[in-house]
Amino acid sequence: MLANDRPTVTIQAAQSLDGRISLPQTRTLLSSREGLELAHRTRAKHDAVLVGSSTVKIDDPQLSVRYCAGSQPRRIVLASSLDIPLAAKVFAPGPGVMVIGTRRSAPPERVSAVRGAGAEVRLVQADAFGLVSIGEALREIYAWGVRSLLVEGGARILTTLFRERFVDDVLFEIVPVLLGAPGVPSVADIGVSVLDNAPKISDVRITQLGSSILVEGHVERQS
């Protein structure tokens, strides 16, 4: 996919010192107060914020800017079968909501229900795992007028974006706590078998955020 076929993609996540973003199927609030404030400032700088259906079901995030002044981003959810609660906070009034499912898994009655909740619905091809094709989703998001996209989870989406080389920038808040197993890793198998093929982060900046550390940088393009 050419760069002008998709928005720029920034990943923002809080993770434990051992690289976990949550406990399994549990709302896990890791960010420091300073980290939350930064996260909301970052949201205000992007056209849209994206999460997956599991994040909506477990965390029920608003995906809005509340800890600072700034523009409200659009909200995007990837949900293969559109199976997210219609009372979820992402459907609150705002600048716009899009839910992206797959043609294979989204039944017509769910399409109607999600549209009735006030969201745009787009159906795309499924990937090899039966989930939303990230590449097609990014094209739909770009066509919706989004040029800068902030992705906040969950782990499966972060992993797919790194594996398919769609990530442009990263902001990781490293929180001084250990979750261990069975904590959910922020990134799983991204297809790296030799070190030379691993995504490299350049222009790295490290900042203290209260008791946390923010690591941010640019993901280098690989030839």
C-alpha positions as CSV (number, residue, x, y, z in Angstrom):
1,M,0.0,0.0,0.0
2,L,1.3,3.4,-1.0
3,A,1.6,6.0,1.8
4,N,-1.0,8.2,0.1
5,D,-3.5,5.3,0.2
6,R,-3.8,5.4,4.0
7,P,-3.5,7.8,6.9
8,T,-0.3,8.1,8.9
9,V,-0.6,5.6,11.8
10,T,0.6,6.3,15.3
11,I,0.4,3.7,18.1
12,Q,-0.2,4.9,21.6
13,A,-0.2,2.5,24.5
14,A,0.6,2.1,28.2
15,Q,2.4,-1.1,29.1
16,S,4.0,-2.7,32.1
17,L,7.8,-2.9,32.5
18,D,7.6,-6.5,31.2
19,G,5.6,-5.4,28.1
20,R,2.0,-6.3,29.1
21,I,-0.9,-3.9,28.3
22,S,-3.5,-5.6,30.5
23,L,-4.6,-8.6,32.4
24,P,-6.7,-11.1,30.4
25,Q,-10.3,-9.9,29.8
26,T,-9.9,-7.3,32.6
27,R,-10.1,-3.5,32.5
28,T,-6.5,-2.6,33.5
29,L,-5.7,1.0,34.0
30,L,-1.9,1.4,33.7
31,S,-1.4,5.0,32.8
32,S,-0.2,7.6,35.3
33,R,-2.1,10.8,35.6
34,E,0.6,12.5,33.5
35,G,0.3,9.7,30.9
36,L,-3.4,10.2,30.6
37,E,-3.0,13.9,30.1
38,L,-0.4,13.2,27.4
39,A,-2.7,10.6,25.8
40,H,-5.5,13.1,25.5
41,R,-3.2,15.8,24.1
42,T,-2.2,13.2,21.5
43,R,-5.8,12.4,20.7
44,A,-6.4,16.1,20.1
45,K,-3.7,16.2,17.4
46,H,-5.1,13.3,15.4
47,D,-8.1,13.1,13.0
48,A,-9.4,9.8,14.5
49,V,-8.7,7.3,17.3
50,L,-9.1,3.6,16.6
51,V,-9.6,0.5,18.9
52,G,-10.8,-3.0,18.4
53,S,-14.0,-4.6,19.5
54,S,-12.5,-6.3,22.6
55,T,-11.3,-2.9,23.9
56,V,-14.8,-1.6,23.6
57,K,-16.3,-4.6,25.3
58,I,-13.8,-4.7,28.2
59,D,-12.8,-1.0,28.7
60,D,-15.8,0.9,27.2
61,P,-13.5,3.9,26.3
62,Q,-15.0,7.2,25.3
63,L,-12.0,7.9,22.9
64,S,-12.6,11.6,23.5
65,V,-10.4,14.5,24.7
66,R,-11.2,15.3,28.3
67,Y,-7.9,15.9,30.2
68,C,-7.0,19.0,28.1
69,A,-8.4,21.5,25.7
70,G,-8.4,20.5,22.0
71,S,-10.3,19.2,19.0
72,Q,-12.3,16.0,19.4
73,P,-11.2,13.2,17.1
74,R,-13.5,10.9,15.2
75,R,-13.8,7.4,16.7
76,I,-13.2,4.1,14.8
77,V,-13.8,0.5,15.9
78,L,-12.8,-2.7,14.1
79,A,-15.3,-5.4,14.8
80,S,-15.5,-8.2,12.3
81,S,-19.1,-9.1,13.1
82,L,-20.1,-5.7,14.4
83,D,-20.7,-7.3,17.8
84,I,-20.2,-4.3,20.1
85,P,-22.7,-3.1,22.6
86,L,-24.9,-0.4,21.2
87,A,-24.8,1.4,24.5
88,A,-21.0,1.7,24.3
89,K,-19.5,5.1,25.0
90,V,-18.0,5.4,21.5
91,F,-21.5,6.0,20.2
92,A,-21.9,9.2,22.3
93,P,-22.6,12.3,20.2
94,G,-19.4,13.7,18.7
95,P,-17.6,14.4,15.4
96,G,-18.4,10.9,14.0
97,V,-18.1,7.2,14.5
98,M,-17.2,4.5,12.1
99,V,-17.4,0.7,12.8
100,I,-15.6,-1.5,10.3
101,G,-16.6,-5.2,9.9
102,T,-16.1,-7.9,7.4
103,R,-18.4,-8.9,4.5
104,R,-18.1,-12.5,5.7
105,S,-19.1,-12.1,9.3
106,A,-21.4,-9.0,9.7
107,P,-25.1,-9.9,9.4
108,P,-27.5,-7.4,7.9
109,E,-29.4,-6.9,11.2
110,R,-26.2,-5.9,12.9
111,V,-25.4,-3.4,10.1
112,S,-28.8,-1.9,10.6
113,A,-28.4,-1.8,14.4
114,V,-25.0,-0.2,14.4
115,R,-26.2,2.4,11.9
116,G,-29.2,3.0,14.1
117,A,-26.8,3.8,16.9
118,G,-25.4,6.6,14.8
119,A,-22.3,5.1,13.3
120,E,-21.0,4.8,9.8
121,V,-20.6,1.2,8.8
122,R,-18.0,-0.1,6.4
123,L,-17.6,-3.8,5.4
124,V,-14.3,-5.0,4.0
125,Q,-12.6,-8.2,3.1
126,A,-11.5,-10.6,5.9
127,D,-7.9,-11.4,6.4
128,A,-6.5,-15.0,6.7
129,F,-7.7,-15.2,10.3
130,G,-11.3,-14.1,9.5
131,L,-10.7,-10.6,11.0
132,V,-10.9,-7.2,9.4
133,S,-8.2,-6.7,6.7
134,I,-6.1,-3.9,8.2
135,G,-5.0,-2.8,4.7
136,E,-8.6,-2.4,3.5
137,A,-9.7,-0.8,6.7
138,L,-7.0,1.9,6.4
139,R,-8.2,2.6,2.8
140,E,-11.7,3.1,4.1
141,I,-10.5,5.3,6.9
142,Y,-8.5,7.4,4.5
143,A,-11.6,7.7,2.2
144,W,-13.5,8.9,5.2
145,G,-11.2,11.9,5.3
146,V,-8.8,10.8,8.1
147,R,-5.2,11.7,7.4
148,S,-3.8,11.1,10.9
149,L,-4.9,8.0,12.8
150,L,-4.1,7.2,16.5
151,V,-4.4,3.5,17.4
152,E,-4.8,2.7,21.1
153,G,-5.4,-1.1,21.0
154,G,-5.9,-3.8,21.5
155,A,-2.9,-6.1,21.3
156,R,-4.2,-8.0,18.2
157,I,-4.5,-4.8,16.2
158,L,-1.1,-3.5,17.4
159,T,0.5,-6.8,16.4
160,T,-1.2,-6.8,12.9
161,L,-0.2,-3.2,12.2
162,F,3.5,-4.0,13.1
163,R,3.5,-7.3,11.2
164,E,2.1,-5.6,8.0
165,R,4.4,-2.6,8.4
166,F,1.7,0.1,8.7
167,V,3.0,1.8,11.8
168,D,4.7,5.3,11.3
169,D,5.2,6.5,14.9
170,V,5.0,5.1,18.4
171,L,4.3,6.4,21.9
172,F,4.7,3.8,24.6
173,E,4.3,4.8,28.3
174,I,6.4,2.3,30.3
175,V,4.8,1.9,33.7
176,P,6.9,0.6,36.6
177,V,4.8,-2.5,37.4
178,L,5.2,-6.2,36.4
179,L,2.1,-8.2,35.2
180,G,3.9,-11.4,34.1
181,A,1.9,-14.3,32.6
182,P,-0.9,-14.4,31.8
183,G,-0.7,-10.7,31.1
184,V,-1.5,-9.7,27.5
185,P,1.7,-8.6,25.6
186,S,1.4,-5.3,23.8
187,V,2.8,-7.0,20.6
188,A,2.8,-10.7,19.8
189,D,4.2,-12.5,16.7
190,I,5.0,-9.9,14.1
191,G,6.9,-12.3,11.8
192,V,10.5,-11.4,12.9
193,S,12.8,-14.4,12.5
194,V,16.1,-12.5,12.3
195,L,17.1,-9.2,14.0
196,D,17.7,-7.4,10.7
197,N,14.0,-7.7,9.9
198,A,12.8,-6.2,13.2
199,P,11.0,-2.8,13.0
200,K,13.5,-0.2,14.0
201,I,12.6,3.0,15.9
202,S,14.5,6.2,15.1
203,D,14.4,9.7,16.4
204,V,13.8,8.2,19.9
205,R,12.8,10.6,22.6
206,I,12.5,9.5,26.3
207,T,10.5,11.6,28.8
208,Q,9.6,11.2,32.4
209,L,5.9,11.1,33.0
210,G,5.4,11.1,36.8
211,S,6.6,7.6,37.8
212,S,6.4,6.3,34.2
213,I,8.7,6.7,31.2
214,L,7.5,7.8,27.8
215,V,9.3,6.3,24.8
216,E,8.4,7.8,21.4
217,G,9.9,7.7,18.0
218,H,9.5,7.0,14.3
219,V,9.3,3.6,12.7
220,E,11.8,3.4,9.9
221,R,10.6,2.2,6.5
222,Q,12.2,-1.0,5.3
223,S,13.2,-1.6,1.7
